[in-house]
């Protein structure tokens, strides 16, 4: 079955209608089939296609007597307690939630209208009986009343025009009557005045009667409408709160279930649990889930975790049968709390902030832009070479986004305190995952840094670290980053972005490596980033996914952590944005299992025993790890209040573009186009962006001419980016074997002295 196009369900209308594509379970042979569903007037109907809506309905359920149940991230069930039961699947969790919201609201309204239909007819004087459902009758009655009121308003308008006309005529006649002599045409004038006064009185009486009718109808329905409005509001609020709570509980239980053990410790044969992730539906027809057509599409995990034998929870060395010596750890390290207690052994240092950072930026304006008119000619091109308006941006540069990797710097602080390299690896691996947590809602594109642009993040007094970024190349765009912490670690990275627009989605492939060095242990880690994909570029709501694999390597000890970011799939029963990993030593022996999601949290579990399971899907053999109880190692910080109106920035991101004294003239905070965009002046920002880009092109042409003149022979050639970074230099790292730009010093000394003479004029 080919992957369908993303559905485009209509939004709920005042009549509570909703329609769109859903997958409906048919049988074990055909599995889920795509059907067109229509929700209207408390009834849910479905058709094979939109063309069938005019002549053939395949089935209908009355929501007033139906039960709606949520199964997993995309599945839900609707049943009326009888023979009608629909097992449905949406294309995404977001779409599923929209359907659930619409169905619950429609059901609540259908039930409410059904219960109040008799009372509403007796209590109020204006009743328009209409056959059909309670919701449809109520709507027809309101529409009829509104038509009556509209007619009365038209009568009042006509009466008002006539009163003005006849009143003016009457006033003229009275004025003429005063100027006449006694006996001269007196009788004729009196007759005219009498006629016009009569017309004025008749029109006035008509307006008074219309006003009385209008007031009577409005008063008789006002109480009912107010009551209905308050009821609807209260019901909607309760439903939204209930749905939100149920969604949170469902996600929590689902992730707890998937992260929990799947094989009782009493079972000695791990092969009995090779099939994992089986979901159970509410009827007996789904007992054999292996027959579902999408099972073969799921990528089987490389391992399964099961609970270790209770004897491993005791700290007695005799109970672990010599496993302590095999793992190269002392006996005490088997305490399941050792990883947390190791990092907290030293009392925290109280650091007082030197300044109050901002917590808000101006709200994002709502500007419309035809995306297709810009993107249709860009398919297959590098994103960095496409002239994009700021409407697609967020008011941060790529250098500032790179600095956001330090939001969870405390993970490296804890890693620096670890005495065991394997435990330290767990914290470093969690840090690599945490850098993606800020991207889940960040669909805006950061500004492409200008060549020579820099960004400093000085948090020495608040958090004990400071970092510096510089754009060291323009084609291909490359940025170098150096961070130093007083807690005993150094982070350096050079990232080159390769991006391609594929029509339906945009792929961003970071090239380059990240390195972290700890002073105390001299452990030297390196890893690379995974691919970021932005979906629904042209049609639908933008959403971001991270997919790929990361190998975090400790070049000093040979330890390794293999992390896998599972790509999102409509047909997978796995938790969305799932990340799994295994920490192994230099001999390949597994010691820790990491699991979680890149947008919420990560947990680790100590491995007590491992064994090979039987062949799973597609003949792949999976390993069964017996582990201790998992412990949380990282959790995402909550977004600040109102983040949805501020580009979904985190608390750290809100402070990155805050104006600051003493920074270099090339600092991203000084970019005029970025500053104008943050302040909401997007037209001015677009003009300023074009000016800066043209200035950069002009500077590049001058650099090429200078390089051509300096070349002694034609064979030397001219590199288009013949540029020497100001604060970084390219070296070959003998430990990792990679070539990258590293910080050569001088920036913070220049800032202290206020000496920026070497900085180029790029703004």
N, C-alpha and C positions, 0 to 999 in steps of 0.2 A: 504493500500500500504506500503510495507516494505521500510525501508530507504535504498537507494542505496549506493553502495560503493563510496568513493570520486573519482571523475573523474580524469583521467590523460591525459589531452589534450596535444598534441604535441606542441612543441615550433615552432614559425614561422620560416620557412626556407627561403633561398634566393628567392624561387619561390613564396613567400607569401602564403603558404598553412598553414592551421590550422584545427585541427579536435578534436573532443571530444564529450562527452555526455552533452546534455541539455534536459530540460523538455519543451515540446511543448503543448500548450493548444489545446485540441481537441474539447470537448463539455462539457456540464454541467453534463453529466452522468459519463463520464470517467475522466474529469478534465485534469490535466497535465499528459502527458505520456512521458516516457524516450525515446529519439531518438538520433541516432548518426548523428552528423552534420559534414560536410566537406566543408571547404572554400578553393577554388583553382581557380586561374586565374580569379578573380573577380566574381565568381559564388559561391553561398551558396546552398548546396544540403543537403538533409537529408534522412536517412534510418532508418528502424526499428532496425537494428543491423549492426554490422560491416560485418557480413557474406553476407548481401544484397548488399554490394558495387559493387560486380562483375556482378550483373544481374538486380536489381530492385531499381530504384531511386523513392522516394515518392514525391519529389518536388524540384524545383530549382528556385532561385531568382537571377536576374542579379543585382549586387550591383551598377552598373553604373547609374541605374535609380531608386534605392531604397532609402527610407528614414529610418534612424535609430533613434529611440527615446528611452530614458531611463525612466523607470517608478519609481522604488524604488530601494532598496539596491540590489536586486537580479534579478529583472525583466527588460526586454527590449523588444521592438517591432520593427520588420522589415517589411516594406510595400513598394510595388512598385507603389502605387497610383491606382492600379486596384483591381482585385479580390484576389490577393495574399497578405495576411497579416499573419505574424507569431508572436504569443505571446509566448515569450520564458522566461524561468527561469533558472538561474544558481544555483549551489549548494552553492555558497558563493559570497559575494561582491567582493572578490579578483578575483575569476574566471570570474565573470561577467565583471569586468574591463578589463581582458585580452581579452575576446571575443570582447568587444567594440573597444578596441585598434586595434586588428587585422582587424575587419570589416571596421573601418574608414580608415585605411591605404590601405586596398584592394580597397575600394570604390574610394578613392582619386586617386590611381594609375590607376584604370579602366577608370575613367573620363578623367584623364590627357592623357592617351594613346589614348583614343578615339578622343580627340580634336586635338592631334598632329600627328595623323597617316598620314594625307595627306601631311602636311608640312615636316615631317621628310623624306618622300620619294623623294621630289623634291630637298631638300637642299643638300643632300650628295650623293656621287657617288656610295657607296657600299650599295645596297638594295637587300634583299632576301625576296621576297614576300611569305608570309605564310598565309593561310586561318585561320579563327578563330577570337578570341577576340584580341583587340588591345594590351593588355598586353602580350598575348602569342606570337603575331607576333614580338613584340619588343624583347622578350627574344630569340626567334629563330634567329632573325637577328644578335643579339649580339653573340650568340653561333656560328653561321656560320662564322662571322668575326674572332672570336677567333680561330676557327679551321684553318682558312686560315693563320692567323698569326703564329699559332703553326707549320703549315706545312713549312712556310718560315723559321722559326727558325731552324727546322730540316735540311732544305737545307743549311742554313748558317753553321751549325755544320759540315755537310758532306764536304762542300767546304773548311772549315778551316782545316779539317784533311788531305784532299788531297793536299792543298797548303803546309802544313808542310812536307808531304811526298815527293812531287815533288820538293820542294825547297831544301830539304836536298840532294836529288839525283843530282839535278843540281849543287849544290855547290861541291859535290864530283867530278863530271865530270870536272868542271872548275879547280879544284885543280890538278887532274890527267893530264889535258891538259897542265898546266904550266910546269909540270915536264918532259914532253916528248921532245925528240930531234926532230929537223926538219926532216920530211920525214919518221920517224919511227911511223907506225900506226896512222899517223896524220889524215888521211881521216876517219878511223873508229871512232876515238874519237870525231872528229868534228860532225859526224853524230849523235852520242849519245847525245852530248850537244844540238844539234838542236832539236832532238826529245823531250828531257826533258824540254827544254825551251818552246817548243810548248805546251806541257801538262801543264806547269806552267801558261802560258798565258791563255789557255782555262779555267783552273780552276779559275784563278783570275777574268776573265770576268764573269764567272758564279756567283761567289760570289758577284761581283759588281752589277750584275743584280738582284740577290736575295735581296741584301741590298736596292737597289732602290725600288723594289716592296714592301718590308717590310716597308720602310719609307713612301712610298706613301699611303699604306693602313692605317698605324698608324696615319699619319697626317690627312687623310680624315675623320677618325672616332674620333680623339682625341677631337675635338671641340664639337662634338655631345655628347660624353660620359661625358665630363666635364659639359656641360649644363644640361644633364639628372641627373648627380650626385648632382649638386648644387640644382636643382629643387626638387629632392627627399629629400635632407637634409632639405631644407627650409620648404617643405610641412610637413615633419615628425615633425619638431620642432613646427610648427604652430598647427598641430593636437594635439601634446602632451600638449602644453600650453592650447589649447581650451578644451581638455578633462579634464585636471586637474582643470581648472576653472569651467567647468560645473559640475564636481564631487563635488567640494567644495560648489558651489551654491545649487546643488541638496541636499546634506547632510544638509546644513544649512536650506533650506526651509522645508525639510522633518521633521527635528527635531523641527523647529519652529511650523510646522503644528501640530505635535503630542503633543507638549507641550502647544499649544494654546487652547483656549476654544472651546468647541464643542457644546455648547448650548447657543443661544442668550438669553440675560437677559430679553427680552420681553416675553419669553415663561415661563409661571409659572409652567408648569408640567415637572419636571426633568425626568420623565419616558420616554419621547420621545427620549432621547439620550442615552439609555442604550447601544445600539450597536455602538461601536466606532471602529476607525481604518479601515474604509472601503476604499479600493483603487478603483479608477475608471479607466477602460481601455479605449482605444481609439475607441472602436466600441460598438454598441448597444447590442451585444450578451453577455456582461459582466455586465449588469445592476444589476443582482441579485447575488452579490458576496457571499451571504451566502451559495450558492450551491457549492462553491469550496471545493474540498475534504480535503484541509488542514485546514480549519477553525476550525474544531472540535479539532484539535491538539493544538491549541493555548491556552495558560494558561491565562484566563481572569484576568485582573487587579482587585485589590480589591476595587478600587474607581475610580471615574471620577471627574475631576476638571472642573468647569464652571465659567464664570465671575460673580462676585458678582454684586448686584444692585448698580448703580452709587451712591446711597445715602451713601454707606459705604465708598466711597472715600472722603467724607467730614468729617471734624474733629469735627463737632457738635455732642455733646453727645446725643441730642434729636433724631437725625436721626438713631442712632443705637439701639434704643428701649431697652435700658437697657442691651445690650450685653456686655458692658464694665464691669459691675459688675459681670456678669456671668463668664467672662474669668479671673477675678481676676487681671485686669490690669488697670492702670490709663488711662484717656481719651487720653492722648498724645501718648500712645503707639500704637494707631491705625493708626498713620501716616505710610504709606507704606515705608518710608525711615528711620524709627526709628532704625531698626536693623543695618543699615549701619552707621547711625550717632552716635549710642551708642558707637560703637567700635572706632570711630575716634574722640571722644570728647577730648581726650588728645593729645597734639602735639607729633609727633613722635620724638624719641630720635635719634639723629645723632650718628651713630657708625662708626668709621673709622676702616677699616680692617688693621690688623697688618702685614699681609703678603699676597703676591700675590699667589693664588692657581693655580695649573696647569689647563689647559683647553684642553689638549690632552694626549692620551696614544698611544703607538705603535699600528698600525693597526693590526687587527686580521688576522693571516696567513690563507691560504686556504689549509688545510690538509684534504685529503680524508680518510674516515674510514668506514669500513663495519659495519653498525649499527646492522644489523640482526645477525651477527656472535656473537655479545656480548649479545644482548637482548633476543635471542630466549630461553635461559636457565634461564631467570630471571622472567618469567611470574608468577605473584602471590606473589612475594617476596617483602620484605621491601626495598625501595630504598636505605636506609642508609646502608644496608648489602651487596649491590652489588658493587664489585670492579670496579669502572668506571674510564677510562682514562680521562685525563684533556681535551681531545678533545670535551667532552660534557660540559665542565665547562665554566664559565666566571671567570676572575681573581679577584674575590671577595669571601670572606667567607660568610657563613650564618649570622654571627654576623654583618658584614658590611651591608648585605641586610636588616637586622632587623633595623639597624640605619637609613636606608633610609626612614623609616616611618616619620622621622622628616623633610623631605624636605619642607613640607608645615606647619612648626611650627607656622607661623604667624596666622594660623587659631586658634590655642590655645592661642596665644597672644591676639587676638581680643576677644576670649571667656572669658578670664580672666577679661576683662574690662566691660563685660555685667552686668547689674544690675538685669536683669530678667532671671530666670533659664530656661524658655522655649526658649528664644532667645539664651542663652548660649548652649542649647541642639542642636540647629541648626548648630552652629559652630563645636561642637564636632562630630556630625554626618557627616558633610562635611569632617572633618579630617579623620574619619575612612574610607571614600570612597577614599580620596586622596592617601592613602598609596598603592592603587592598580594601580595607573596611571603609575607607572614606569615599570609595568610588561607586558604591552601589546605587546612589541616586544622582551622582554627579555626571549628568549627560552633557554639560557644557564643555566646550573645547578651551583649554588654556591658551593664552597668547603665545605665539612663537617668539622666543627670545631673540633679540637682535644680537649680532656678533659682538662679543665683548661685554654684553650685559651681565650684571652680577646680582646676587641677592645674599644678604647676610641674615642670619637668625641667631641673635645673641641672647641666650637664656642662662648665662653663667650664674647670675645671682638668684634666679628663680629655680632652675632645675640642674645647674651644674654643667651645661654643655653649650657649645656655640658651633655654628656651621656656616660654610661659605659655598656658594655655587657660582659658576661662571660658564657662559656659553662659549665653548672653545672652537666650534666649527658651525658653519651655516649650511653647507651642502656636503655631506649629509648633516642634518642638525644634530649636534652632540653637546651635552652638558656634563661638566665635571663637578663633583660634590665632595666636600671634605667636612667631617664633623668630629669634634674632639670633646671628650667628657672628662671632668675631674674625677668621675667615678671609676676610671680605669679602662676606657675603651676608645677606639678610634674607628670611625666608619668612613669609607671612601668608595665612590662609585662613579662610573662614567657610562652614561646612557645615550645611545643613539636610537632614534625612533624610525622605524620603517612602517609605513601605513599604506593601505590600499583600500579604495572605495569599490565595493563589489555590487552596488546597486541596492540590494536589500539590506546590507550590513556593511560596517566599516571595521576592518581588522587593523590593530595597532600592535606591532611586534617590537618590543624593546630589545635592542642588541647592545651588548656590553655586560659588564659584570659588576657585582657589589662585593666589597671585602670588609670584613670586620676583624680587628686585631685587639686582643686583650693584653693589657700591660703585665698583669701579675703572672699569668700562665704562659704568655707568649703564644697562645693558640691563634691561628690564622685561618679564618673562615672565608669562603667565597661561594657565591651563587648567582644565578641569573633570574630575570623576571619572566613571567608567563605572558601569553597573548591576551590582550583585551579586545573584546568584540562588542561593538555598539549595534544593536539590532533595531529594525523598524526605522531606518533612516528616512524613507519617503512617506510611508503610510503607517499609521498607528502610533502608539506611545513608545518613546525611546526607552530602551532598557539595556543594561550592561551585564556582560558575563565575563568571567575569567576562566581560562582553561589552559591546560598544559601540565608539564611536570617540572619540578625543581629538584636539583641535587645540591644540598648544602654540604660542603666538604670541609673538614678540619684538616688542613694540610700538615699540621704539626703532629697529630696523633693518628691520622688515617680514618677517624670516625666519619660517618656519613649519614645523612638523613634524606630519604627519598620522599618528596611530597607530591601528591597528585591532586590537581584541581579538576574535578569532574565537570565536563561541559553540561550546560542545562539541556534537558531533552523533554519534549512534551510527553513522551511515552515512558519515562523513567519513574519508578516508584521510590527512588532515592530522595533524600532531603536536598532541596535546591542549594546550590553554591557549596556543595560538600567538598571537604578537604580531608585527605587521609595521609598518613605518613608513618614510616618505620625508621627508628634510629638504630644503626648497626655499628659495630666496632670495625677495626681494620681487617679482622678475619671474616667479616660478613655475618657475625652472630648478632641477632636482634635482641635489643634490650628494652626499648620503649616503643609504644604505639601512640601516635597522635591522631586525633579525630576532631571534627568540628566543621564549622562553616567560615568562609572568609569574610562574611559580613556580620558575624555575631560573636562567636567565641571559639576557643580551642581547649581541648582537654588532653591529658596524657595519662598513660597507664603503664605500669612496670610489667614487663613480660617475665613470667615464671617458668614457662615451658612452651615449646612449640613442636608441632608435628605436621606432616604433609597429609592433606586431605585427598579424596578421590578427585578425578577429573570433573570439572564443572562445565559450564556452557562453553561450547566451541573447543572442548578438549583441554581447557586451561586448568592446571593444577593449582589449587589454592592452599595456603598455609593456615593452619589453625593455631592461634596464639592464646594461651591461658594467661590471663592478666589479673592484677590486683584491681581494686576499685578505682575508676578514673577520677582524676582531680582536675579542676579547672586551672588553667595556666594563664589564660588571657580572655578578656571580655571587652567588647566594644563600648566606648563611652557614649552616653546618650547625646543626641543632637540638641543644640540649644533651642529654646522656645522660638517658634516662628521661623525655623530653618527652611521650611518649604518656600518661603518668600525671599530667602537670602541664598539662593542657589544651592541649598542643602549643605552649607558650609558647617564644618565642625567648629568647636570653640577655638581650636588653634588656627584654623583657616581664616576665621574672622579677624584675627590679629595680624595676619601676614602682610596685608597691604596697608596697614595702619601707618600714617606718616610718622617718621622718626628722624630726629636730628642727628647729624654726624655721619650718616651713611654715605657711601661713595656716590659720585655723580652718575655712575652707571647702574645704580641699584634699581631694581624693578619697581620700587615704590615711587620712583620719580618719572615713570613712563606716563606721558600726558594722555595718550589714548586710553590706557588702562584706568587712569584716575577718572577721566570723563565718563567712561562706561560705568564705573562703580557709582558715580553720582547721578546716573540716569540720563546723561546727555549723549545718547547713542549716535545721533546724526553727527555731532561734533567729533565724537570718538572715531567714527568711520573715516571722516576727513583727515583727522590727525594720524590715523593708522596708515592711510595711503601716503601721507607725507613722510612718515618715518621709513616706510618700505622703499620709497623712491630715494630717500637719502642714503639708505643702506646700499642700494644698487649702485648709486653714484660713487660711494666710497669704495665699493668693490672694484669698479672699473678703474679708479685711480690706483688702487693697489696692484691691479694687473699690469697697468702701464709702467709703474715703478719697477715691478718684478721683471718685466720684459727688458727694460733699460739696464737693469743690473746683471742680466744674464750675459755671460761672456761668449757663449756659443749657442747656436740655435738648438743644439741637442739637449741643453739644460732644461728647456721647457718652462712653462709657467703654470703653477698650480692655481686654480681659481680662488682657493681660500688660503692664499699665502699670508697666513695670520699667525702671530705668536701670542699665545695666551699670556695675560698679564700676571696672574697669580698661580697658575698651574704650569707644570711641565710634563712632557710625555716621557715615561720611563718603561723599562721592561722589569716586571716584578719577578725575581728569581724563585719565589716561593710558589706562586700560583702559575707561573709560566705565561702570564698575560701582559700585554702592553696597554697602558692606560695613563691618563693624566692624573698626577698627584699634586697635592698642594706643596708649593715650594717656599711658602712663608712670605711675610712682609705686609699682609693686608691689615692685621689688627694693629701693628706698629704704625702704619700709615694713618689709620683711623685715630689712634691716640694722639698723633702729632698734627692731624688735620692736613696732611700733605697728600693731595690727590693729583699732582701734576702729571703723573704717568697715565691717568685714566683718559681714554679716548672720548671724543664728543660724539655720542651716538644718539642723543635725544634732541 
